[in-house]
Amino acid sequence: MSRAEVVESVRPVSPLWTFGLLRSELTTTFRRWRTLALLAVLAAVPVLVGIAVKMETSDGSSPGGGGGGGPAFISQITNNGLFLVFTALAATLPFFLPMAIGVVAGDAIAGEANAGTLRYLLVAPAGRSRLLLTKYATVVIFCLAATLVVAVSALTVGALLFPLGDLTTISGTQISFAEGLGRALLIALAVAASLIGVAALGLFVSTLTGSGIAAMATTVGLLITVQILDQIPQLHALQPYFFSHYWLSFADLMREPVYWDDLTKNLGLQALYAVVFGSAAWARFTTKDITA
């Protein structure tokens, strides 16, 4: 820790300054071309899915050729455009959403070090712990923003290409369109919460290196590796502990009544990953020699 950091650490930091730091981080993150490109790709996925389903069903056939293939809910899209929200989230959650989170989280600390701005951020009255917490809060907010971009894009495309109305749940019961919108919002929040473990993992990796590209590549590589391992039957005893294992449990929010078991397991697992890798990131960052 430098002398300037020691001096600043004993000064009281105004809460307004903390919110100002968070606002600055959010502004910087969401103004980057890389971030905008990631959000544009996420928004394009529901458009492509919606157009593909529309073209495939133009002759009256069922999506997936009637074979039950594709993400969950895809066979229901032609009956109700709101199902495109659920389908798009199911399609983006295994790869596109976590990849975007991994890129942003991996660049959080390593990108500043690579650009030579990390040392100057620590000279300001932030402190390492406060700066790390602000970085993590920024990534978590990006998780929510990215998920909502997919959901809003899907809802818009679904409304334009398909009819809207009352929904039939997985359990076979009918719910109103307004309740369906509420379920869609809950599902979007559940998907965003499913990514907080990835955010903490990416932040930890970001504290290990001074190269933003290396941190992003490592985080995305870990995401792919874990999801491959989650598909190997011989590892069934370990799979419930993989952060991606319960990701698609959000589908249980479309049951009547809602089936909470896997949802609570998912949220608990994400919280565990956030605590473990958040603590590891804090331990590494607070003892790291900052030279850039």
N, C-alpha and C positions, 0 to 999 in steps of 0.2 A: 504494500500500500504506500502510495507516494505521500510526501509531506502535505501537499495540497489537499489530498483526500482526508488525511487525519485532521487537518484544520477544519475542513468543511463538515466532518462527521460530528463535531461537537457543537455545531451551530444548529439551532432549531430550524426545521424546514416547514414552511407554511403549507397547509393543505391545499391552498390555492395554487401554489407552485407545483405541487404534485399533479393536480388536475391539468395544469398547463403543460406539464411534461407529457401526460397521457394524450392530451389533445394534439400536441406537436408530433408524437409518435404516430398517432392515427392519421394525421394529415400527410405525413411523410410516406407512410405505408400505402395509403390508398391513392396517392398521386403518382406512384411509380408505374412506369409503363408495363413492367413485368406483372404487377398486381392487376392492373386493368386487363391485361391479356389473359390472365388466369380466369378472371371473372367473366370475360367475354366467351372463353371456351366453355365454362360451366353453363352460361346462359344458352349457348348454342346446342347443348346436348338435348334438352327437351324439344327444341325446334326440330332437330333431326329425327328424334323418336316420333314426334307427332306427325311429321310429314310422311315418314316411313309407314306408320300405321294407317294413315289416311290413304296412301297409295295402295297398300296391300289389301285394304278392305273396300276399295272402290268398286269391286265386282261382287260384293256381298259376302266374301269369305271372312273367316275369323283371323285375327292377328296370330302369327306364328304357325299358320297353316293348320290350326286346330289341334296341334300336337302338344299344347301346353307349354311350349318353350318360351324363353324370354324371361325378363324380370317379373316379379310378382305384380299382379293387378293389370298386366298388359292386355289381357283378354277382355277387360271391362272398359277400356278407354273409349271404344266406339259407342258404348251406351251412355257414358258420362265422362265429360272432359276432365272432371276433377280427379279421376283416376290417373291422369297423366302426371299429376304432382307426385303421387306415390310411386309410380313407375320410374319417373326421372330420378327421384331420390334413391331408389333401389339400384338404378343403373350407375349413378355417379358415386355412391358411397364406397364400393369396393376399391376404386382406383382414383377417379378424377378429384373428388373432394379431398381425400387424405393426401394426394400428391400436391394439391395446391397448398394445403396446410403445412406439409413438410417443407415446401419451398420457402414459404414466409417464415416459419419457425426456424429453419436452418440458417436463414440469413440474418436473424434478429441480432445476434451478438457478433458472429463471425463476419458479417457484412460490414458492421461498423469498424471492426478491427482491420479488415482488409482495406477499407476506405481511409483509415487513419483518423477517424472521428471518435473512436471509443474513449481515448484518453481525455479528450476535451469534454465529453459528456460527463465523465467522472469528476472533472475539476469543478463543474457546476454543483450547486448544493443538492445533489441527488443521493449520493451514496450508492454502493454497489447493490445492496439488497433492494433498495427502492427502484433503481434502474431496472434490475432483473424482473421485479414484480410488474413494472410498467410494460416491459417488453412482453411478458407472458399475457398480461391483460389485453394488449394489442392483438396478439395472435388469437386469443379466445374470441375477441370481438370479430376478428376476421372469419373465424369458424362460423359464427352466427350469420355474418353478412354473406358469405359464400353459399351457405345453405339456403338462405332466403332468396338469393339471386336465382338459384335453381328452381325453388318453389314458385316464385312469382312468374318466372319465364314459362314454367310448365302450366300454371293456371291461365296465363294469357293465351298461350297457344291452344290449350284445351278448350277455352271458351270460344276461340275463333274457328276451330276445326270440328268440334264435336258438340253435341247437346249437353246441357247442364240440367241438373234436377236432383231429386232425392236419390240417395245412395243405398246400395245393398252391401251390408258388411260381410266379412268373411264368414260370420256365423249364419248368414242368410236373412238377417233382420233388416228392416228398412229404417233409415234415419233421414232427417230433413237435410236439405242442402246447406242450411245455416250450421247445423251440427256437423255436417261433413267438412265445412270450412274450418270449424273449430278443431276437428280431429286433424286436419291437414296442418294447422298451425302447431298443434302439439307434436305431430310427427316431425315437423321441421326442427322444433326445439330439441326433440330427442336425438335427431341426427346430429345437430350441432354439439350437443353434450357428448355424443359418442366420439367426438374428435378431440376432446380436451387431453386425453392420454397421449395422442399423437403430438399435440402441441407441446406438451411437457418433454416428450422424448426428443423432438426436434430442437427445442431450446437447450436441452442438455448437450446434444451433439454440437450445437453451435458454440458452446463454451469450450469445446475441446480443441478447436482449430481456429486459425486466423484467416482461413479461406472460406468465403461465403459459398463458392461453387462446391468445394469439397463437403461442406456441412450439408448443403441441400442434396447433393448426390448420395451421401451416406444415409440421410434420413429417408429419402425415397427408396433407396436400396433395402433398408431395413423393413419398410412397409411391404414391399413386394415379397421379401423373404418370409416374413411372418405369415402373410396370406397364403403362400405356397405351403408352408408347414401346416397351416390350419386345414388343408385339404388332404393330408396324408393320414389314412386310417390308422396306421401303426402308432401315431402320436395322439390317439384319442384321450389318453390320460392327462396330457399336457394342454390340449387345445382349449379347455375352459379358462385357462389363464392367459391366452393370447388376447391382446387388446381388440382384435377384429372379430373374435368368435361370436359375440352377441350383437354385432352391428345391425343385422337385419331384424332384430327383435322388435323394431318399431312397427312392424306389420301387425303386432298384437294390439296396437291401438285401434285397429279397424275391426276388432272383435266386439261382440256384445254379449256379456259384459267384457270389459277389457281384461286381458290376461297379463298380470303384472310381474310374474315370476322372472322371466328372462329380461324384462325391462329393468327391474331393480338390480339384477345381477350385472347387467351391462353398465348401469350408472355407477354401481359400487366398484366395478373393475376399473372404469375410467378414472374414478376418484383416487383409487389406489395407485394407478400409473402416474397420475398428476402429482400425488404426494411424493412417491418414490423418486421419480425423475426430476421433479421440481426441487426436491431437497438435494439431489445429486448436482443439479445445475447450480444451486446456491453455494454448495460446498466447494465446487470447482471454481466458480466465478469470484467468490469472495477471497480466495487464496491465490488467484492467478496473478502472475506478474504482467501488468499491462504495459506494453511498450509501444503500441500503435494507437 
